[in-house]
Amino acid sequence: MATSDNSLQMILFGTSAGMPSVDRDNTALGIWDGRDAVLIDSSASPFRKLLQSGIDPGRVRGVVLTHRHIDHCYGLPSLVHSLYLFGRRLPLKLWAPPEADTLIRSMISIHLGGRTRLPFPLQLRLIPARRRHRLYCGRGFVVESCPVDHGPPTVAVRVTSLSSGKRIVYSSDTSPCESLARFARGVDLLVMEATFLHPLPGGKGRGHTTAQEAGEIARSCGVKQLVLVHLREGDRGEEYAREARRAFQGPVVVGEDLMTLRP
């Protein structure tokens, strides 16, 4: 459960890879400091996850969609609809790579169902293909992005507390790559996709990371803590942790839905 003490928190709304399970929804996250919230990806019922986490939906400033794959963005129309019913009037910012633009507009158009406009504006801002780009600067934290290696244009996200300077990086879906290594160097908390427990034969699984590779990235970047998400076999959490610890000697946590993380 998130708290309202103005400390930086990341809440795991979901921790599964593309196929959700009884215990794990598709991977999505929320950033919260007791005053403002920014969501990273949007799956299932994000409004309900906000309520379950103790985050005031009226404090959501925007949503970062890391890439266009449907398991990371299909909950956006549900979020928009719920905020409409909630009585929202403030603008909602949406950040996304260019290839996600058409998909987002199509989903929102379907949601509108013939109505020409919402009672609050959606401000879509495309994320440029740069090494590092500032998306949001609020009262308590800054959100930045950098491109990673997944296939379609995809970004990792870094959140920095303006009061403590502590930093969290979420990898999104990616193979191990130099851009992520630079982006995550020395951070307090790395939330890293670990889709596969072991490498797939024949080079399958390109664009994703194994649990051991997640540990190798954490070690090479010198991060303080590693959290594994986007798990394809989430019922084998201890095995994921054991594989990551082959390479990384720091704290390793297997993410669980609605878990609250603090750097």
FENLIN-V162773 format. One record per residue. N is the residue number from 1. RES is the residue in three letters. NEAR is the number of other ideal C-beta (glycine too) atoms within 10 Angstrom. Layout:
N,RES,NEAR  N,RES,NEAR
This chain:
1,MET,10  2,ALA,23  3,THR,13  4,SER,14  5,ASP,8  6,ASN,14  7,SER,17  8,LEU,24  9,GLN,26  10,MET,23  11,ILE,24  12,LEU,24  13,PHE,29  14,GLY,25  15,THR,29  16,SER,25  17,ALA,22  18,GLY,14  19,MET,11  20,PRO,18  21,SER,15  22,VAL,6  23,ASP,12  24,ARG,22  25,ASP,20  26,ASN,24  27,THR,30  28,ALA,28  29,LEU,27  30,GLY,25  31,ILE,27  32,TRP,28  33,ASP,24  34,GLY,19  35,ARG,14  36,ASP,18  37,ALA,24  38,VAL,24  39,LEU,27  40,ILE,26  41,ASP,28  42,SER,29  43,SER,23  44,ALA,19  45,SER,16  46,PRO,25  47,PHE,20  48,ARG,15  49,LYS,25  50,LEU,26  51,LEU,13  52,GLN,15  53,SER,19  54,GLY,15  55,ILE,24  56,ASP,15  57,PRO,17  58,GLY,13  59,ARG,16  60,VAL,25  61,ARG,18  62,GLY,20  63,VAL,26  64,VAL,26  65,LEU,27  66,THR,31  67,HIS,23  68,ARG,20  69,HIS,21  70,ILE,12  71,ASP,21  72,HIS,26  73,CYS,24  74,TYR,16  75,GLY,28  76,LEU,26  77,PRO,18  78,SER,18  79,LEU,23  80,VAL,23  81,HIS,16  82,SER,18  83,LEU,22  84,TYR,15  85,LEU,8  86,PHE,12  87,GLY,10  88,ARG,17  89,ARG,10  90,LEU,12  91,PRO,12  92,LEU,20  93,LYS,18  94,LEU,23  95,TRP,24  96,ALA,24  97,PRO,20  98,PRO,13  99,GLU,13  100,ALA,25  101,ASP,15  102,THR,10  103,LEU,18  104,ILE,20  105,ARG,12  106,SER,11  107,MET,19  108,ILE,17  109,SER,11  110,ILE,9  111,HIS,16  112,LEU,15  113,GLY,7  114,GLY,5  115,ARG,9  116,THR,5  117,ARG,8  118,LEU,17  119,PRO,10  120,PHE,15  121,PRO,12  122,LEU,17  123,GLN,11  124,LEU,16  125,ARG,13  126,LEU,15  127,ILE,23  128,PRO,11  129,ALA,12  130,ARG,11  131,ARG,10  132,ARG,14  133,HIS,15  134,ARG,11  135,LEU,19  136,TYR,20  137,CYS,12  138,GLY,16  139,ARG,12  140,GLY,20  141,PHE,24  142,VAL,15  143,VAL,22  144,GLU,19  145,SER,26  146,CYS,21  147,PRO,23  148,VAL,26  149,ASP,17  150,HIS,23  151,GLY,14  152,PRO,14  153,PRO,18  154,THR,25  155,VAL,32  156,ALA,28  157,VAL,27  158,ARG,21  159,VAL,29  160,THR,20  161,SER,20  162,LEU,13  163,SER,12  164,SER,13  165,GLY,9  166,LYS,17  167,ARG,24  168,ILE,28  169,VAL,25  170,TYR,27  171,SER,27  172,SER,29  173,ASP,26  174,THR,26  175,SER,17  176,PRO,18  177,CYS,18  178,GLU,9  179,SER,16  180,LEU,24  181,ALA,13  182,ARG,12  183,PHE,25  184,ALA,26  185,ARG,13  186,GLY,9  187,VAL,22  188,ASP,18  189,LEU,24  190,LEU,28  191,VAL,30  192,MET,32  193,GLU,29  194,ALA,30  195,THR,25  196,PHE,23  197,LEU,18  198,HIS,12  199,PRO,12  200,LEU,14  201,PRO,7  202,GLY,6  203,GLY,7  204,LYS,9  205,GLY,16  206,ARG,10  207,GLY,16  208,HIS,22  209,THR,28  210,THR,22  211,ALA,31  212,GLN,21  213,GLU,21  214,ALA,30  215,GLY,27  216,GLU,18  217,ILE,25  218,ALA,26  219,ARG,16  220,SER,14  221,CYS,20  222,GLY,11  223,VAL,24  224,LYS,15  225,GLN,19  226,LEU,27  227,VAL,26  228,LEU,27  229,VAL,30  230,HIS,30  231,LEU,24  232,ARG,19  233,GLU,17  234,GLY,23  235,ASP,11  236,ARG,15  237,GLY,20  238,GLU,9  239,GLU,14  240,TYR,26  241,ALA,17  242,ARG,15  243,GLU,22  244,ALA,28  245,ARG,16  246,ARG,12  247,ALA,18  248,PHE,22  249,GLN,10  250,GLY,15  251,PRO,13  252,VAL,23  253,VAL,17  254,VAL,21  255,GLY,26  256,GLU,14  257,ASP,22  258,LEU,18  259,MET,16  260,THR,15  261,LEU,17  262,ARG,15  263,PRO,21
